[in-house]
Amino acid sequence: MVSAWDNLHSATLELVRSTPIKQRLISAYRRYLSTLAEDQLPSEVRGPFSRVMRNLAGVQPLRGEDAVVASVRKMSNQEADDCAALIVEIFGMLSRSDAGAQRQTAAVVQLRSVEIAPEEFEVPTLTAAN
């Protein structure tokens, strides 16, 4: 099973391709975001994720198109940019959340001061011999 982090990471990578922004949004939604459920996400990213999903699939489609194509078609370029930026921000929040959880569960290593005589750190001088 692909994790939420993996899906958002892949969606973010999809957004940095060289195709037009609206095309990238449709592709990111279809390939990665549409398979994510809100309950797979931490509570702090559920609201923004819900907003992205509404933005990407909230418009009634015309015959022959689906909701994501209709929604993205209706967006201005600025709205498409903002939606893409929000997806990247959600990925960042999820990454920080995962990193914080890993730091909390990581073992703590305590370093102790070791007394070593300064002569133990001396390196003999190298001289060239013929």
N, C-alpha and C positions, 0 to 999 in steps of 0.2 A: 504494500500500500504506500502510495506517495504521500508524504507529509505536507501539511499546510505550508511550512517553510519552503519546501522544494517547489511547490506550485507557485508561490509568490516570487520566489527567486527566478524561476523560468519565465514567469509573466514579465518580470522586470527586464530580463535579458531580451525578451521579445520586443519590449518598448524601445530598445536602443538600436534597432536595426535601421537600415537606410530607407525603408519604404515610407510612404506618407503616414502621418500620425494616426489618421482615422483607420487606415488599414492595419496598423500595428495594434490599435486598441481592439479591433474585431478579432484579430488573431489571438491576442493575449486572453481575451474573454473565452473564446471557443476552446482553445487548447488547454488552458490552465485554470482560469477563474471560475468557469461554470461548474466545475467539479467540486469546488470547495463549499462546504457548509459552514455557516456561522459558528456552529457549536464546536468546530474543529479549532477555532481561534481563541486566543486569550480574550478576556472581557474587554480589555482596553483597546483592542483593534476591531471589535465587532461593529461598533457604530460607523466608523469610517468605511469599513468593508461593505456594510449594508448600503451606505450612500453610493459607493462605486457601482455596486450591482444595480441599484435603482437607475443610476445615470446611464449604465450600459444596456439596460433591457427594459426601460420603463415606457417606451413609446409604442403605441399600437402600430404593428407593421402593415404595410400595403401588401396587396396580393403578390406572392412570389418572393417575399423577403421575410426574414425573421426579425424578432424584436431587437436584437443587438444591431443588426444592419440599419434598421429604422432609427433607433436611438442615436447611433453614431452619425448617421446621415444628417439628422436634425441639429447636431452640435455645431457650434462655430469652431474655428480652429483654436481659439483661446480656451473654450470649454473642453475640447479634446486634450489640449496641453495640460489643463488643470486636472482632468481626470487621470491622465498618465502620471502626473506628479503625485497625486494622492495614492496611486498604486505603489509607487516607489516609496512614499512615506510609510505606508502600511508595512511594506517589507522591512523597512528600517526599524519600525517599532517592534515588529515581531523578532527581528534579529537581536535587538537590544534586550528584549524580554527573555529570549533563549539564553543569551550570554549571561544575564543576571542570574538566571536559574542555575546555570552551570557553575558560576562563581560561588554561589551559595552551597552547592553540593561538593565542591572541590575540597580535597584534603588540604589542611593548613600545614605548611612546612615552616618550622621555626629554625632560623639560622643562629648559631652561637658564635660568639667571638672566640677565636683560637689564638692563643699566644704563641707566636713563632719568632724566634730570634732573627734580627735583621740579616745576619750573615747567611742564613739559609736561603735568602732571596738573591744573594750576590751571584752574578754570572762571571765566570773567569773571562778575562780579556783575551780575545783571539788575536794572534799575531801571525803574520805570514812568514813562513820559513822557506829558504831557498833549497 
